[in-house]
Amino acid sequence: MIACLKYIEQNNLHSVIIYSDSTIIVNQTNATWRIKESSPLLSEGLRARELYTNLCFGEPERIIIKWIPREQNKAGFYFDS
């Protein structure tokens, strides 16, 4: 998620939809779920949320992050090794 958000930032992209099959990443980045202090990935989760929030400030529709079932995440199959 962080690499994706950095790419959006570096290329000044708008109207982007990010699909992920990880409910925890989608909901924590969207701030629907809190990131637990005990999470081993606390710093990465907070960094993703900060990037997302900063990129969308004043432009909430700039980036939309959506959950999709793993079976529908064709790009995810390339990274699932």
C-alpha positions in Angstrom: 0.0 0.0 0.0 2.8 2.4 0.9 4.6 1.8 -2.4 1.3 2.4 -4.3 0.5 5.6 -2.4 4.1 6.9 -3.0 3.7 6.2 -6.7 0.5 8.2 -6.8 2.2 11.0 -5.0 5.3 11.0 -7.2 3.3 11.0 -10.4 0.6 13.4 -9.1 -2.2 11.0 -10.1 -5.9 11.8 -9.4 -9.1 9.7 -9.5 -7.3 6.5 -8.6 -9.0 3.4 -7.3 -6.8 0.9 -5.4 -8.1 -2.6 -5.0 -6.8 -4.9 -2.3 -7.9 -8.3 -1.0 -6.7 -7.4 2.5 -9.5 -6.2 4.6 -7.2 -5.1 7.4 -5.0 -3.0 5.1 -8.1 -1.4 3.4 -9.9 -0.6 6.6 -6.8 0.6 8.6 -5.7 2.8 5.7 -9.2 4.2 5.3 -9.3 4.8 9.1 -12.4 2.6 9.4 -10.5 0.4 11.8 -8.0 1.5 14.3 -4.4 0.3 14.2 -3.6 -1.5 17.4 -0.6 -0.4 19.4 0.5 -4.0 19.7 0.5 -4.6 15.9 3.9 -5.7 14.6 3.2 -3.5 11.6 2.1 -0.5 13.5 4.6 1.9 11.9 3.7 0.7 8.3 0.0 1.0 9.0 0.4 4.5 10.4 2.6 5.5 7.5 0.1 4.3 4.9 -2.7 6.1 6.7 -0.7 9.3 6.9 0.2 9.2 3.2 -3.4 8.5 2.2 -4.7 11.3 4.4 -2.2 13.8 3.1 -2.9 12.9 -0.5 -6.6 13.1 -0.1 -6.7 16.3 2.0 -9.2 18.7 0.5 -9.8 16.2 -2.3 -11.5 13.1 -0.7 -12.2 11.4 -4.1 -8.6 11.6 -5.3 -7.9 8.0 -4.1 -10.4 5.4 -3.2 -9.3 2.1 -1.6 -11.6 -0.8 -2.0 -11.6 -4.4 -0.8 -12.2 -7.2 -3.3 -12.3 -10.9 -2.8 -8.9 -12.7 -3.3 -10.3 -14.7 -6.2 -11.0 -11.4 -8.1 -7.6 -9.9 -7.3 -5.8 -11.0 -10.5 -2.8 -8.8 -9.8 -2.4 -10.4 -6.4 -1.8 -13.8 -8.0 1.5 -12.5 -9.4 2.8 -11.6 -5.9 1.4 -14.6 -4.1 4.5 -16.8 -4.1 
